[in-house]
Amino acid sequence: MQKFNSAGVEIAYEVWGQGKPVLLIHGFASNAFVNWRDTGWVKALNDAGYQAIAIDNRGHGESEKFYDKALYSAPLMADDARRLLDHLGIARAAVMGYSMGARISAFLTMQYPERVACAVFAGLASRMITGVGGAEEIAAALEAPNLAAVVDRGARGFRVFADSTKSDRAALAACIRSTRVKIKEEALAAIRTPVLVVAGELDEVAGPVEGLTSVIPNSQGVVLPKRNHMNAVGDSGYKAAVVTFLAQSYGLGELI
């Protein structure tokens, strides 16, 4: 992967294809390749005529690792994403985030609205407002000496996933312990950027889609039937909805 300096933090990223840029921000314990390339997203966007740009969030993938929870706030990671756009000379892009990446994308949209042409918040809907629990249980699972020592079923899934992505589990534990501030409804209501909210029907981590679309004025929602938090990310219906949304809100993927 390529790397750049984000205010002293080494951040990895990759770029595929030509056309209008779509910045992709992955979820917790994942990385650019697992979340976006391996699930067919890069190909789907390239086939639609868009350039796909995927970042490895700090503490993940090939980006720099930290073990202080204060260095993993969503606003800080949103600044990494904005600096990547600066590094690439991109004034404005479509942005899509999944789960933790959706939270980061929301902060990017709120902090730098002039840089975000349209946004997709996927894998995190109403719980962006009400909050997602279980952080300490997940951190403990990541720090456990082995998988057999993890007794919490929900946390066990994150441990398995972190091991599958060969992640630095100590860095992830610090990340999950970072203060995940609930986003106030009035802050989301101030967003004027076109937004698509996507979540699986069975996704308890995300919460109901309508809980977020009812707050963001220029937004629409898609519920993926029979999908949960882990298997929604590569869903064909998700891809089709995003390609349609981009064409409507961002324009076709012609070269720029």
Secondary structure by P-SEA (a helix, b strand, c coil): cbbbbcccbbbbbccccccbbbbbbbcccccccccccccaaaaaaaaabbbbbbbbcccccccccccccccccaaaaaaaaaaaaaaacccbbbbbbccaaaaaaaaaaaaccccccbbbbccccccccccccaaaaaaaaaacccccccccaaaaaaaaaaaaaccaaaaaaaaaacccccccaaaaaacccbbbbbbcccccccccccccccccccbbbbbbcccccccccccaaaaaaaaaaaaacccccccc
